[in-house]
């Protein structure tokens, strides 16, 4: 059996397990109007794009519905359509900015499936490159991210907006 080792996420996991409050990170951050401070790249009608604060790789973002539900089937058709459109836009923007070799795209439904925030469904979009799992996480127990979140934000935000405008998406 192969094991995915992600020790750099231990801070996130320990904080998430301690924070059993009734508040929701995704609901709290969208209620604030501080998009850059909260890494919100784009706001649509039914969902938004946000950088992952504890990324696996540069460009790791999430698409999150405004509706606070724990599973994808609880969303209506319009919400699903917009999320799909934002997924397409996100992939195009990441390809343009970072030229990855591939992507991991996933939804973890429920804590046992790996959802750190299991009460508010969201989609992860993780760009991948050949050799991006090198000796540092395996031997050194650390993940080296070559870019600040602020730099990632400043690269992706204008590209996402450009794609939405070019495709005349009504989001």
NORHU-V789986 format. One record per residue. N is the residue number from 1. BURIAL is 1 if it has 9 or more other ideal C-beta (glycine too) atoms within 8 Angstrom, else 0. Layout:
# NORHU-V789986
n:N burial:BURIAL
n:N burial:BURIAL
This chain:
# NORHU-V789986
n:1 burial:0
n:2 burial:0
n:3 burial:0
n:4 burial:0
n:5 burial:0
n:6 burial:0
n:7 burial:1
n:8 burial:1
n:9 burial:1
n:10 burial:0
n:11 burial:0
n:12 burial:1
n:13 burial:1
n:14 burial:0
n:15 burial:0
n:16 burial:1
n:17 burial:0
n:18 burial:0
n:19 burial:0
n:20 burial:0
n:21 burial:0
n:22 burial:0
n:23 burial:0
n:24 burial:1
n:25 burial:0
n:26 burial:1
n:27 burial:1
n:28 burial:1
n:29 burial:1
n:30 burial:1
n:31 burial:0
n:32 burial:0
n:33 burial:0
n:34 burial:0
n:35 burial:0
n:36 burial:0
n:37 burial:0
n:38 burial:1
n:39 burial:1
n:40 burial:1
n:41 burial:1
n:42 burial:1
n:43 burial:0
n:44 burial:1
n:45 burial:0
n:46 burial:1
n:47 burial:1
n:48 burial:1
n:49 burial:1
n:50 burial:1
n:51 burial:1
n:52 burial:1
n:53 burial:0
n:54 burial:0
n:55 burial:1
n:56 burial:1
n:57 burial:1
n:58 burial:1
n:59 burial:1
n:60 burial:1
n:61 burial:1
n:62 burial:1
n:63 burial:1
n:64 burial:1
n:65 burial:1
n:66 burial:0
n:67 burial:0
n:68 burial:0
n:69 burial:1
n:70 burial:1
n:71 burial:0
n:72 burial:0
n:73 burial:0
n:74 burial:0
n:75 burial:1
n:76 burial:0
n:77 burial:0
n:78 burial:0
n:79 burial:1
n:80 burial:1
n:81 burial:0
n:82 burial:1
n:83 burial:1
n:84 burial:0
n:85 burial:1
n:86 burial:1
n:87 burial:1
n:88 burial:0
n:89 burial:1
n:90 burial:1
n:91 burial:1
n:92 burial:1
n:93 burial:1
n:94 burial:1
n:95 burial:1
n:96 burial:0
n:97 burial:1
n:98 burial:1
n:99 burial:0
n:100 burial:1
n:101 burial:0
n:102 burial:0
n:103 burial:1
n:104 burial:1
n:105 burial:1
n:106 burial:0
n:107 burial:0
n:108 burial:1
n:109 burial:1
n:110 burial:1
n:111 burial:0
n:112 burial:0
n:113 burial:0
n:114 burial:0
n:115 burial:1
n:116 burial:0
n:117 burial:1
n:118 burial:1
n:119 burial:0
n:120 burial:1
n:121 burial:1
n:122 burial:1
n:123 burial:1
n:124 burial:1
n:125 burial:1
n:126 burial:1
n:127 burial:1
n:128 burial:1
n:129 burial:1
n:130 burial:0
n:131 burial:0
n:132 burial:0
n:133 burial:0
n:134 burial:0
n:135 burial:0
n:136 burial:1
n:137 burial:1
n:138 burial:0
n:139 burial:0
n:140 burial:0
n:141 burial:0
n:142 burial:0
n:143 burial:1
n:144 burial:0
n:145 burial:0
n:146 burial:0
n:147 burial:0
n:148 burial:0
n:149 burial:1
n:150 burial:0
n:151 burial:0
n:152 burial:1
n:153 burial:1
n:154 burial:0
n:155 burial:1
n:156 burial:1
n:157 burial:1
n:158 burial:0
n:159 burial:1
n:160 burial:1
n:161 burial:1
n:162 burial:0
n:163 burial:1
n:164 burial:1
n:165 burial:0
n:166 burial:0
n:167 burial:0
n:168 burial:0
n:169 burial:0
n:170 burial:0
n:171 burial:1
